[in-house]
């Protein structure tokens, strides 16, 4: 593979050189003598049968081809390195993110094996902490470092897991400083160009790309499991019509877990997932049904019913079919739009130990069923800090409005008066490799459905930011969210649905990590430590002698108008209660058949309207024991 990559780099380099030479050369003379124009209405014997005139060299097309070739050289160089020292130096000069020789053979992570000598200046003691071949130290090794006090050893405080690895994994690799992302060793750019979502999902789950027979069987099996049980559909349809699509997906996943008791460790025992067959069945079920759940979530808001899954179509094509076919079984989605969506799915399929993937492994460590583990991961993705950033990018671009407003916007960002979404990443300190691919996908989608005017604002904003020293010094480059929202909007999806389009493909990554965790010899139930800073020891005081809670308390739990109406009606017992002041009755202006017990109703019962409170059980407070 490396040798082939070098040949491809050389071929592309020759193409670039040829285009550069062509710019300096005059147009070549035509190979055959010119033929004088024929008089109007006449024909020239033999002229029509001659070879057509050689087309003139199109410099615009050549320059476009050159730019695409340069981009491929940058991608391949970053992943494969250069062929000789001179080429390597040239590659690094042309592309600061080129990895050079360290990409041919992986250098020792973290410097490799050894020991770490720790001197505790509190006690003067020295400790030797082993460093593994993978460049990490065991956090539990620091428990041996003690200095009196309560007798406990040191803990490692790392909120947000900024430098903590909870597992060893072979699934994906990220080098944020160099802008590299690989699935099972395959560069993401090459997969996006040559693979499909389902093919890459197979590699993520099982370790290698499938051969032709395996791929055909995999695709057919996934699509065969795309239909939902009827009661799951009924559960989805029982949700409010304006339910957030991610809430619908979560409801569907949790409902699915109850329909397959044969795989539930809580019912079948903790060893049920040792069976390869049981693992495979759940994997194809979840991947196959994610698009169907998404189609139902989409149409829960539209009031329509999605078409039944079409198992003869590709994964992304079937998704678009379920959205758009309605009652027309002959509907066929645009294949180029389906391919664009498939590429978007592939780019979002896996991203190492992010918040939601970590949640999936955390839940799986308890032995819970895989549907609950994936649902928990999707719940983490639901959060706007994780899965909702592309919607924030759209709103930001809409606020900017046009290219002329960009300088003023960037000034406000630098003055801390605005936030710039879609730039920077927790991991990538260079260009997110997925962003380049998505920009190309965006152009393809716009050619088919029309150009979104915000794309010009986005391109100009990226250009301006990458030339501004403020953002360059802070290594703020476009990430995957910067262009993805524009693509999804052009495809006709509302902003609240964007996170669903993130969750559907990420199921492959969640399942890959779930499956890997089942055979991890170091796996333990996740149980992080904490640094306790609360009250040390207090006596329990009698209720009558207890002062009001001073640090915090419940307040302003609103009572809906419907609840107040119901409370005002009474129970017909004939007993009435007219409090002197305060409480709910003062807000309602009515008397009550049953007085509330002396519980000191306070600001928790402030007025207001909250949907769903009509049967909230508030009236129970107004019945004596």
C-alpha positions as CSV (number, residue, x, y, z in Angstrom):
1,X,0.0,0.0,0.0
2,X,2.8,2.4,0.8
3,X,4.6,1.7,-2.4
4,X,1.4,2.2,-4.4
5,X,0.8,5.5,-2.6
6,X,4.3,6.7,-3.6
7,X,3.6,5.9,-7.2
8,X,0.3,7.8,-7.1
9,X,2.0,10.8,-5.6
10,X,4.7,10.8,-8.4
11,X,1.9,10.5,-11.1
12,X,0.0,13.4,-9.6
13,X,3.2,15.4,-9.4
14,X,3.9,14.8,-13.1
15,X,0.4,15.9,-13.9
16,X,1.0,19.2,-12.0
17,X,4.3,19.8,-13.8
18,X,2.6,19.1,-17.1
19,X,-0.1,21.7,-16.4
20,X,2.5,24.2,-15.3
21,X,4.4,23.7,-18.5
22,X,1.3,24.1,-20.6
23,X,0.7,27.5,-19.1
24,X,4.0,28.8,-20.5
25,X,3.7,27.2,-24.0
26,X,1.7,28.8,-26.8
27,X,-1.3,26.9,-28.2
28,X,-0.1,24.1,-30.4
29,X,-0.7,24.3,-34.1
30,X,-3.5,22.2,-35.6
31,X,-2.3,18.9,-37.0
32,X,-4.2,19.2,-40.3
33,X,-4.5,22.1,-42.8
34,X,-7.4,24.4,-42.4
35,X,-10.4,24.0,-44.7
36,X,-11.8,27.2,-46.2
37,X,-15.3,28.0,-45.1
38,X,-17.9,26.5,-47.5
39,X,-20.5,28.8,-49.1
40,X,-23.8,28.9,-47.4
41,X,-26.1,26.1,-48.4
42,X,-23.3,24.1,-50.1
43,X,-21.3,21.0,-49.0
44,X,-17.6,20.1,-49.3
45,X,-17.0,16.6,-50.6
46,X,-14.9,14.7,-48.1
47,X,-14.8,17.4,-45.4
48,X,-17.5,15.8,-43.3
49,X,-15.7,12.5,-43.0
50,X,-12.4,14.0,-41.9
51,X,-11.2,13.8,-38.3
52,X,-12.7,16.8,-36.3
53,X,-10.4,19.6,-35.5
54,X,-8.3,19.0,-32.3
55,X,-9.9,21.0,-29.5
56,X,-8.0,24.0,-28.1
57,X,-6.3,23.6,-24.7
58,X,-8.6,24.9,-21.9
59,X,-6.4,26.6,-19.4
60,X,-9.3,27.0,-16.9
61,X,-10.0,23.3,-16.8
62,X,-6.3,22.6,-16.6
63,X,-5.9,24.9,-13.6
64,X,-8.9,23.2,-11.9
65,X,-7.3,19.8,-12.5
66,X,-4.0,21.1,-11.1
67,X,-5.7,22.3,-7.9
68,X,-7.4,18.9,-7.5
69,X,-4.2,17.1,-8.1
70,X,-2.4,19.3,-5.6
71,X,-5.0,18.5,-3.0
72,X,-4.6,14.8,-3.5
73,X,-0.8,15.1,-3.2
74,X,-1.3,16.9,0.1
75,X,-3.7,14.2,1.4
76,X,-1.5,11.3,0.3
77,X,1.7,12.9,1.4
78,X,0.3,13.5,4.9
79,X,-0.6,9.8,5.2
80,X,2.2,8.1,3.3
81,X,5.2,10.4,3.5
82,X,7.6,11.2,0.7
83,X,9.8,8.9,-1.4
84,X,13.2,10.4,-0.7
85,X,14.7,13.1,1.6
86,X,14.5,15.8,-1.1
87,X,10.8,15.0,-1.9
88,X,10.1,14.9,1.9
89,X,11.5,18.4,2.4
90,X,9.6,19.7,-0.5
91,X,6.4,18.0,0.8
92,X,6.8,19.6,4.2
93,X,7.4,23.0,2.7
94,X,4.3,22.7,0.5
95,X,2.1,21.3,3.3
96,X,3.0,22.1,6.9
97,X,0.8,19.2,8.1
98,X,2.8,16.6,6.1
99,X,3.9,13.9,8.5
100,X,7.1,13.0,6.7
101,X,9.0,9.9,7.6
102,X,7.2,9.2,10.8
103,X,4.2,8.1,8.8
104,X,6.0,5.3,7.1
105,X,6.7,3.5,10.4
106,X,4.9,4.7,13.5
107,X,7.2,6.4,16.0
108,X,7.1,5.2,19.6
109,X,3.9,6.8,21.1
110,X,4.9,9.2,23.9
111,X,8.5,8.3,23.4
112,X,8.1,4.6,24.1
113,X,8.8,2.4,27.1
114,X,10.8,3.3,30.2
115,X,10.2,4.6,33.7
116,X,9.2,7.9,35.2
117,X,11.0,9.0,38.4
118,X,8.8,11.0,40.7
119,X,10.1,12.8,43.7
120,X,7.6,13.7,46.3
121,X,8.9,17.0,47.7
122,X,6.6,16.6,50.7
123,X,8.4,13.5,52.0
124,X,11.6,13.4,49.9
125,X,10.6,9.9,48.7
126,X,11.3,8.8,45.1
127,X,9.1,6.5,43.1
128,X,9.6,4.7,39.8
129,X,6.5,4.6,37.7
130,X,6.6,2.3,34.6
131,X,6.0,3.8,31.2
132,X,4.6,1.2,28.7
133,X,5.4,0.6,25.1
134,X,2.3,2.6,24.2
135,X,3.6,5.6,26.0
136,X,1.2,5.7,29.0
137,X,1.5,5.3,32.7
138,X,-1.0,3.6,34.9
139,X,-3.1,6.0,36.9
140,X,-3.3,3.5,39.8
141,X,0.5,3.6,40.1
142,X,0.2,7.0,41.8
143,X,-1.9,5.6,44.6
144,X,1.4,4.4,46.1
145,X,2.5,8.0,46.6
146,X,1.4,8.9,50.1
147,X,2.4,11.7,52.5
148,X,0.5,11.0,55.7
149,X,-2.8,12.9,56.1
150,X,-5.8,10.5,55.6
151,X,-3.4,7.8,54.4
152,X,-4.8,7.8,50.8
153,X,-2.5,8.0,47.8
154,X,-2.5,10.6,45.0
155,X,-5.4,10.9,42.6
156,X,-5.2,12.3,39.1
157,X,-7.6,15.2,38.6
158,X,-8.6,15.4,35.0
159,X,-12.1,17.0,34.4
160,X,-13.2,16.4,30.9
161,X,-10.6,13.7,30.4
162,X,-8.1,16.1,28.8
163,X,-5.3,13.6,29.1
164,X,-6.9,10.4,30.3
165,X,-7.2,7.2,28.2
166,X,-9.9,4.9,29.6
167,X,-9.2,2.1,27.1
168,X,-6.9,0.7,24.5
169,X,-8.4,0.7,21.0
170,X,-7.6,-0.3,17.4
171,X,-10.6,1.3,15.8
172,X,-9.6,4.8,14.8
173,X,-6.5,7.0,15.0
174,X,-6.4,10.8,15.2
175,X,-3.3,13.0,15.2
176,X,-4.8,16.4,15.9
177,X,-1.5,18.3,15.3
178,X,-1.1,16.9,11.8
179,X,-4.8,16.8,10.9
180,X,-5.0,13.0,10.4
181,X,-8.0,10.7,10.9
182,X,-7.9,7.0,10.0
183,X,-10.5,4.3,10.3
184,X,-8.6,1.0,11.1
185,X,-5.5,2.6,9.4
186,X,-7.3,3.7,6.3
187,X,-7.0,7.5,5.6
188,X,-10.4,9.2,5.8
189,X,-9.8,11.1,2.6
190,X,-9.2,7.8,0.7
191,X,-12.3,6.2,2.2
192,X,-14.5,9.2,1.3
193,X,-13.2,9.0,-2.3
194,X,-13.4,5.3,-2.9
195,X,-15.5,3.6,-0.2
196,X,-19.1,3.7,1.0
197,X,-20.6,4.1,4.5
198,X,-21.5,0.4,4.9
199,X,-18.2,-0.8,3.6
200,X,-16.3,1.5,6.1
201,X,-18.7,0.5,8.8
202,X,-17.8,-3.2,8.3
203,X,-14.1,-2.2,8.7
204,X,-14.8,-0.3,11.8
205,X,-16.8,-3.1,13.4
206,X,-14.7,-6.1,12.3
207,X,-11.2,-4.7,11.7
208,X,-10.6,-4.9,7.9
209,X,-12.4,-3.9,4.7
210,X,-14.5,-6.8,3.4
211,X,-13.9,-8.7,0.1
212,X,-16.6,-8.7,-2.6
213,X,-18.6,-11.6,-1.1
214,X,-18.4,-10.3,2.5
215,X,-19.5,-6.8,1.4
216,X,-22.4,-8.1,-0.6
217,X,-23.6,-10.3,2.3
218,X,-23.0,-7.5,4.8
219,X,-25.0,-5.0,2.8
220,X,-27.9,-7.4,2.2
221,X,-28.1,-8.4,5.8
222,X,-28.1,-4.8,7.1
223,X,-30.8,-3.8,4.7
224,X,-32.8,-6.9,5.6
225,X,-33.0,-5.7,9.2
226,X,-34.2,-2.2,8.4
227,X,-37.9,-2.6,9.2
228,X,-39.2,-1.6,12.7
229,X,-41.5,-3.7,14.8
230,X,-45.1,-2.4,14.6
231,X,-45.3,-1.6,18.3
232,X,-42.1,0.4,18.1
233,X,-43.7,2.5,15.4
234,X,-46.8,2.9,17.6
235,X,-44.6,4.1,20.5
236,X,-43.1,6.7,18.2
237,X,-46.5,7.8,16.9
238,X,-47.7,8.3,20.5
239,X,-45.1,11.0,21.0
240,X,-46.0,14.7,20.5
241,X,-46.0,15.8,16.9
242,X,-43.5,18.5,17.7
243,X,-41.1,16.2,19.7
244,X,-37.4,16.8,19.0
245,X,-36.2,14.2,16.4
246,X,-33.4,13.1,18.8
247,X,-36.0,12.4,21.5
248,X,-37.8,10.3,19.0
249,X,-34.6,8.3,18.1
250,X,-34.0,7.7,21.8
251,X,-37.5,6.5,22.4
252,X,-37.2,4.1,19.4
253,X,-33.9,2.7,20.5
254,X,-35.1,2.1,24.1
255,X,-38.3,0.5,22.7
256,X,-36.2,-1.8,20.5
257,X,-34.3,-3.1,23.6
258,X,-37.5,-4.5,25.0
259,X,-38.4,-6.3,21.7
260,X,-35.3,-8.5,21.8
261,X,-35.2,-10.2,25.2
262,X,-33.1,-13.1,23.8
263,X,-30.0,-10.7,23.7
264,X,-30.6,-8.9,27.0
265,X,-27.9,-9.7,29.6
266,X,-30.3,-8.8,32.4
267,X,-32.5,-11.7,31.3
268,X,-30.1,-14.1,29.7
269,X,-27.0,-13.6,31.8
270,X,-23.8,-11.6,31.4
271,X,-22.3,-14.1,29.0
272,X,-24.8,-13.8,26.2
273,X,-22.7,-11.4,24.2
274,X,-19.8,-13.9,24.1
275,X,-21.7,-15.4,21.2
276,X,-20.4,-14.0,17.8
277,X,-23.9,-14.7,16.3
278,X,-25.6,-12.7,19.0
279,X,-23.2,-9.8,18.6
280,X,-23.7,-9.8,14.8
281,X,-27.5,-9.9,15.0
282,X,-27.6,-6.8,17.2
283,X,-25.1,-4.9,15.1
284,X,-27.0,-5.4,11.8
285,X,-30.3,-4.6,13.6
286,X,-29.1,-1.3,15.0
287,X,-27.3,-0.1,11.8
288,X,-30.2,-1.3,9.7
289,X,-32.9,0.4,11.8
290,X,-31.2,3.7,12.5
291,X,-32.3,5.2,9.1
292,X,-35.8,3.9,9.6
293,X,-35.9,5.5,13.1
294,X,-34.6,8.7,11.6
295,X,-37.3,8.7,8.9
296,X,-40.0,8.3,11.5
297,X,-38.5,11.1,13.6
298,X,-38.5,13.3,10.5
299,X,-42.1,12.6,9.6
300,X,-43.3,12.8,13.2
301,X,-42.9,16.6,12.7
302,X,-44.4,16.6,9.2
303,X,-47.5,14.6,10.1
304,X,-46.9,12.2,7.2
305,X,-45.9,8.5,7.3
306,X,-42.5,7.4,5.9
307,X,-42.4,4.9,3.1
308,X,-41.5,1.3,4.1
309,X,-37.8,0.5,3.7
310,X,-36.7,-0.5,0.3
311,X,-34.1,-3.3,0.8
312,X,-33.0,-3.2,-2.9
313,X,-31.5,0.3,-2.5
314,X,-28.2,1.4,-1.0
315,X,-28.1,2.6,2.6
316,X,-28.3,6.4,2.0
317,X,-30.6,5.9,-1.0
318,X,-33.1,3.9,1.1
319,X,-33.1,6.7,3.7
320,X,-34.0,9.3,1.1
321,X,-36.6,6.9,-0.3
322,X,-38.3,6.6,3.1
323,X,-38.3,10.4,3.4
324,X,-39.7,11.2,-0.1
325,X,-41.5,8.3,-1.7
326,X,-44.7,8.6,0.2
327,X,-47.2,6.2,-1.5
328,X,-45.1,6.0,-4.7
329,X,-43.2,2.7,-4.8
330,X,-41.5,3.7,-8.0
331,X,-39.8,6.8,-6.6
332,X,-36.1,6.8,-7.0
333,X,-33.9,9.4,-5.1
334,X,-31.3,11.3,-7.1
335,X,-28.2,9.0,-7.1
336,X,-25.7,11.8,-6.8
337,X,-27.6,13.3,-3.8
338,X,-27.6,9.8,-2.3
339,X,-23.9,9.5,-2.8
340,X,-23.3,12.9,-1.2
341,X,-25.3,11.8,1.8
342,X,-23.4,8.5,1.9
343,X,-20.1,10.4,2.0
344,X,-21.4,12.5,4.9
345,X,-22.4,9.4,6.8
346,X,-19.0,7.9,6.2
347,X,-17.2,11.0,7.5
348,X,-19.3,10.9,10.7
349,X,-19.1,7.2,11.4
350,X,-16.4,7.2,14.0
351,X,-14.2,9.7,15.8
352,X,-12.3,8.0,18.6
353,X,-13.0,8.6,22.3
354,X,-15.4,11.5,22.0
355,X,-18.1,12.3,24.6
356,X,-20.8,10.0,23.2
357,X,-18.5,7.1,22.3
358,X,-17.0,7.3,25.8
359,X,-20.6,7.2,27.1
360,X,-21.3,4.1,25.1
361,X,-18.2,2.3,26.5
362,X,-19.0,3.6,30.0
363,X,-22.5,2.1,29.8
364,X,-21.3,-1.1,28.2
365,X,-18.9,-1.6,31.1
366,X,-21.9,-2.3,33.3
367,X,-23.0,-5.2,31.1
368,X,-26.2,-3.4,30.0
369,X,-27.8,-4.4,26.7
370,X,-26.4,-2.9,23.5
371,X,-29.5,-0.9,22.7
372,X,-29.4,0.9,26.0
373,X,-25.7,1.5,25.5
374,X,-26.2,3.0,22.1
375,X,-29.2,5.0,23.3
376,X,-27.1,6.5,26.1
377,X,-24.5,7.5,23.5
378,X,-27.1,9.1,21.4
379,X,-28.3,10.9,24.5
380,X,-24.8,12.4,24.9
381,X,-24.7,13.3,21.3
382,X,-28.1,15.1,21.8
383,X,-26.3,17.8,23.8
384,X,-25.6,21.1,21.9
385,X,-21.9,21.1,23.0
386,X,-21.4,17.8,21.2
387,X,-23.8,17.2,18.3
388,X,-25.4,20.6,17.7
389,X,-22.5,22.7,16.6
390,X,-23.4,22.7,12.9
391,X,-26.7,24.4,13.7
392,X,-24.8,27.1,15.5
393,X,-22.6,27.6,12.5
394,X,-25.7,28.2,10.3
395,X,-27.1,30.8,12.7
396,X,-23.7,32.5,12.8
397,X,-23.4,32.7,9.0
398,X,-27.0,34.1,8.8
399,X,-26.1,36.8,11.3
400,X,-23.0,37.8,9.3
401,X,-25.3,37.9,6.2
402,X,-22.7,38.9,3.5
403,X,-19.0,38.9,2.7
404,X,-18.7,42.6,3.3
405,X,-19.6,42.1,7.0
406,X,-16.9,39.6,7.7
407,X,-14.1,42.0,8.8
408,X,-16.4,43.6,11.4
409,X,-17.5,40.2,12.6
410,X,-13.9,39.0,13.0
411,X,-13.1,42.1,14.9
412,X,-16.0,41.4,17.3
413,X,-14.7,37.8,17.7
414,X,-11.2,39.1,18.6
415,X,-12.8,41.6,21.0
416,X,-14.6,38.7,22.8
417,X,-18.0,40.1,21.7
418,X,-18.9,37.2,19.4
419,X,-18.3,33.5,19.3
420,X,-17.1,31.9,16.0
421,X,-18.6,28.5,15.6
422,X,-17.1,25.8,13.3
423,X,-13.5,26.8,14.0
424,X,-11.2,25.0,16.3
425,X,-11.6,21.5,17.8
426,X,-10.9,19.8,21.1
427,X,-8.6,17.3,19.2
428,X,-7.5,19.0,15.9
429,X,-4.9,21.7,16.2
430,X,-4.8,21.8,12.4
431,X,-7.3,21.6,9.6
432,X,-10.0,18.9,10.3
433,X,-9.4,16.4,7.4
434,X,-13.1,15.9,7.1
435,X,-13.8,19.6,6.4
436,X,-12.0,19.5,3.0
437,X,-14.1,16.6,1.9
438,X,-17.4,18.2,3.1
439,X,-16.6,21.4,1.2
440,X,-16.3,19.3,-2.0
441,X,-19.6,17.5,-1.1
442,X,-21.2,20.9,-0.6
443,X,-20.3,22.0,-4.1
444,X,-21.7,18.8,-5.6
445,X,-25.0,19.2,-3.7
446,X,-25.3,22.9,-4.7
447,X,-24.8,22.0,-8.4
448,X,-27.8,19.7,-8.1
449,X,-30.2,21.7,-5.8
450,X,-29.0,25.3,-6.1
451,X,-26.3,27.2,-4.4
452,X,-26.9,28.4,-0.8
453,X,-25.9,32.0,-0.6
454,X,-24.3,31.3,2.8
455,X,-21.7,29.1,1.2
456,X,-20.0,32.2,-0.2
457,X,-20.0,33.8,3.2
458,X,-18.5,30.6,4.7
459,X,-15.8,30.4,2.1
460,X,-14.8,34.0,2.5
461,X,-14.9,33.7,6.3
462,X,-12.6,30.7,6.2
463,X,-10.2,32.5,3.9
464,X,-10.1,35.6,6.0
465,X,-9.7,33.6,9.3
466,X,-6.8,31.6,7.8
467,X,-5.0,34.8,6.8
468,X,-5.5,36.4,10.2
469,X,-2.6,36.1,12.6
470,X,-5.0,36.0,15.6
471,X,-6.6,32.7,14.4
472,X,-3.5,31.2,13.0
473,X,-1.6,31.6,16.2
474,X,-4.4,29.9,18.1
475,X,-4.6,27.1,15.5
476,X,-8.2,27.8,14.8
477,X,-9.1,26.0,11.6
478,X,-12.5,24.9,10.2
479,X,-13.9,21.7,11.6
480,X,-16.4,19.2,10.3
481,X,-19.3,21.3,11.5
482,X,-18.4,24.4,9.5
483,X,-19.7,23.1,6.1
484,X,-21.9,20.2,7.2
485,X,-24.8,22.3,8.2
486,X,-24.9,24.0,4.8
487,X,-25.0,20.6,3.1
488,X,-27.8,19.4,5.3
489,X,-29.8,22.6,4.8
490,X,-29.3,22.3,1.0
491,X,-30.6,18.8,1.2
492,X,-33.8,20.1,2.8
493,X,-33.3,19.1,6.4
494,X,-34.4,21.4,9.2
495,X,-31.7,22.4,11.7
496,X,-33.2,20.4,14.5
497,X,-32.7,17.3,12.4
498,X,-28.9,17.8,11.9
499,X,-28.0,15.9,15.0
500,X,-30.0,12.9,13.8
501,X,-27.9,12.9,10.7
502,X,-24.9,12.7,13.0
503,X,-26.4,9.9,15.1
504,X,-27.4,7.6,12.3
505,X,-23.9,6.9,11.0
506,X,-22.2,7.2,14.4
507,X,-24.0,4.1,15.4
508,X,-21.3,2.1,13.5
509,X,-18.6,3.7,15.7
510,X,-20.6,3.1,18.9
511,X,-21.1,-0.6,18.0
512,X,-17.4,-1.0,17.0
513,X,-16.4,0.2,20.5
514,X,-19.1,-1.8,22.2
515,X,-17.8,-5.0,20.5
516,X,-14.2,-4.2,21.2
517,X,-15.0,-3.6,24.9
518,X,-16.5,-7.1,25.1
519,X,-13.1,-8.7,24.6
520,X,-10.9,-6.1,26.3
521,X,-8.9,-8.0,29.0
522,X,-8.5,-4.8,31.0
523,X,-12.2,-3.8,30.9
524,X,-13.7,-3.0,34.3
525,X,-16.9,-1.3,35.2
526,X,-16.3,2.4,34.9
527,X,-16.1,3.9,38.3
528,X,-14.2,7.2,38.3
529,X,-12.8,8.8,41.5
530,X,-13.8,12.2,42.8
531,X,-12.2,15.0,44.8
532,X,-14.5,15.5,47.8
533,X,-14.8,19.1,49.0
534,X,-18.1,19.1,50.9
535,X,-19.0,19.3,54.6
536,X,-17.0,16.8,56.6
537,X,-19.3,15.8,59.5
538,X,-22.6,17.2,60.8
539,X,-25.1,16.1,63.4
540,X,-28.8,15.5,62.4
541,X,-30.9,18.3,64.0
542,X,-34.6,17.9,64.9
543,X,-37.0,19.3,62.3
544,X,-38.6,21.8,64.7
545,X,-35.2,23.3,65.7
546,X,-33.8,23.3,62.1
547,X,-33.2,26.6,60.5
548,X,-34.0,27.1,56.8
549,X,-31.5,25.7,54.3
550,X,-29.1,28.5,53.6
551,X,-27.0,27.3,50.7
552,X,-29.8,26.5,48.3
553,X,-33.4,25.4,48.1
554,X,-36.2,24.6,45.7
555,X,-38.0,27.6,44.3
556,X,-40.2,28.8,41.4
557,X,-41.6,25.4,40.3
558,X,-44.3,26.7,38.2
559,X,-47.9,25.5,38.5
560,X,-49.7,25.5,35.1
561,X,-53.0,27.3,34.6
562,X,-54.6,23.9,34.0
563,X,-53.5,22.7,37.4
564,X,-54.8,25.8,39.1
565,X,-58.1,25.4,37.4
566,X,-58.4,21.8,38.6
567,X,-57.3,22.8,42.1
568,X,-59.9,25.5,42.2
569,X,-62.7,23.0,41.6
570,X,-62.5,21.2,44.9
571,X,-63.8,17.7,45.7
572,X,-67.3,18.3,46.8
573,X,-66.8,17.4,50.5
574,X,-68.3,20.7,51.7
575,X,-65.2,21.7,53.6
576,X,-63.6,24.9,52.5
577,X,-60.3,26.5,53.2
578,X,-59.7,30.2,53.1
579,X,-56.1,31.0,54.0
580,X,-55.2,34.4,55.2
581,X,-52.5,35.0,52.7
582,X,-50.1,33.6,50.2
583,X,-50.1,30.1,48.8
584,X,-51.7,28.8,45.6
585,X,-55.3,30.0,46.7
586,X,-54.1,33.6,46.7
587,X,-52.8,33.2,43.2
588,X,-56.0,31.5,42.0
589,X,-58.4,33.7,44.0
590,X,-60.6,30.7,45.0
591,X,-61.3,28.7,48.1
592,X,-60.4,25.0,48.5
593,X,-62.5,22.1,49.7
594,X,-59.5,20.5,51.4
595,X,-56.9,22.7,53.0
596,X,-53.3,22.0,52.5
597,X,-51.4,20.6,55.4
598,X,-49.2,23.1,57.1
599,X,-46.2,22.7,54.8
600,X,-45.4,26.3,54.3
601,X,-46.2,26.7,50.6
602,X,-43.7,29.1,49.3
603,X,-42.2,30.3,46.0
604,X,-42.2,26.8,44.6
605,X,-45.9,27.4,43.8
606,X,-45.4,30.6,41.8
607,X,-47.8,31.1,38.9
608,X,-47.0,30.2,35.3
609,X,-47.9,27.8,32.5
610,X,-45.9,24.6,31.9
611,X,-47.2,22.0,29.5
612,X,-47.9,18.6,31.1
613,X,-48.7,19.9,34.6
614,X,-52.5,19.3,34.3
615,X,-52.2,15.8,35.9
616,X,-49.0,16.4,37.8
617,X,-50.5,15.3,41.1
618,X,-50.3,18.7,42.8
619,X,-53.8,18.2,44.2
620,X,-52.4,15.5,46.5
621,X,-50.8,18.2,48.6
622,X,-54.3,19.4,49.4
623,X,-55.6,16.2,50.9
624,X,-55.1,15.4,54.6
625,X,-53.5,12.2,55.4
